[in-house]
Amino acid sequence: MNKLSKEEEFIIIHKGTEAPFSGEYTDFFEKGIYLCRQCNAPLYKSSDKFKSHCGWASFDGGIKDAIKEQLDSDGARVEILCSKCGGHLGHKFNGEGFTPKNTRHCVNSLSINFKKDV
């Protein structure tokens, strides 16, 4: 497990949310892979990332079996977590029509790291 900053711990461990449009990956579109910031597990391919203008990094799906879903404590949203370490990533929304998959993983930039394709 990687050592987390206080801000990263607030998001990943305590299920917080970073301020909209503040994350380094919100409008970032290089080719590569996104990893869990806590355990380095591969979570998302850059080809699954899209511009949603919602204020957070958006993906229309994750790497097979990398993302776990559960009902959020508010009882209304679907929380997404790293399958390997259980770290909080953000929330999943369906039916918005952004992509043909019709799903959006709304991910906190502080929950992920980017590894550029070489």
N, C-alpha and C positions, 0 to 999 in steps of 0.2 A: 504494500500500500504506500502511496505517495503521501508526503507531509502536505497538509492543506493549509492555506492562509485562513484567517478568520472569516473573510468574505466567502471563500470557497466552502468552508465548513458550514456556514450559515445556509448556503444553497444545497449542498450535497447531503449533508447529515441531518440538518434541521428543516429541510424541505422549504427553504425560502425561495424568493424570486428576485432576480436582479431588476433594476429599473429598465423600462423599455428604452430601446435605442442606445443603451449604454454598453452592450456586449461587443467584444472584438470580432465576433463571427456573424453578427447580424447581417452585414452587407459585404461579407467576405466570400469570394467564389473561386478560389484557386483549386486545382485538381489535386486530390489526395484522399485521405481518410481521417475521420474524426474518432478520437479515442476517449474513453472515460478518464477524466482528470484524476480520479482517485486510484484506479487500478490498471490503467492503460489498456483495457479491453477494447478491441475495435467495435464501434457502434454504428457509424454511418459512413457511406461513400459520398464523395462530393457530387456524384451524378444524381443523388437523391435530394440534394439541397435546392431550394428554389426561393425566389424573392416573393415574400408575402406582404411586405410593408406592415407587419404587425408589431415590430419592435424587438423581436427575438429571432434567433436562427431557426429556420423552418426546413423540415425534411418531410418527404412524403412516404417514408418508410425507413427501416433500419436494416442492418445486416441480420441475416437469418439467425434467430434465437438469441440475439444480443440484447434485446429490449424486453423487459418484463412490464406488464400492465396491471394496474390494480385501481380500484375505486379510491379516489382521493378522500381525505378526511371530511371534506365539505359535502360528500355524498352526491355531487353533481358532475364532477369532472373525472377523467381518466388520467391517473398519474402514470408517468413513464419512468422506469428505473433501469439501471445497468443490471443485466441478468447475473453478472459475475459477482459484483460486490454489493448490490442493492442501493447504490448511490442515486439520489434524486436527480433527474435530468430536466423535467418539466412536465408538460401535459400533452395529451393527444386529443385532437378535435376531428370530427368527421362531418362530411356533408357541406363543406364550405365551397367546393368547386374550384379550388386553386389548381389542381392537377387532375389528370385522368384517374389517379388512384383515389381521389376525393378524400384524402386524409392529410392532416398536418401535425407533425411532431413539433411542438413549440418548445425549443430547447434553450436553457440558460447557457450562455457562452462560458460562464465560470464552471460548468459541469464537464466541459469537453476541452480537449487539446487537438490541434491539427497537425497531421504528418503529411508533408508534401510528397507527391509522386516524384520519383527520381528517374 
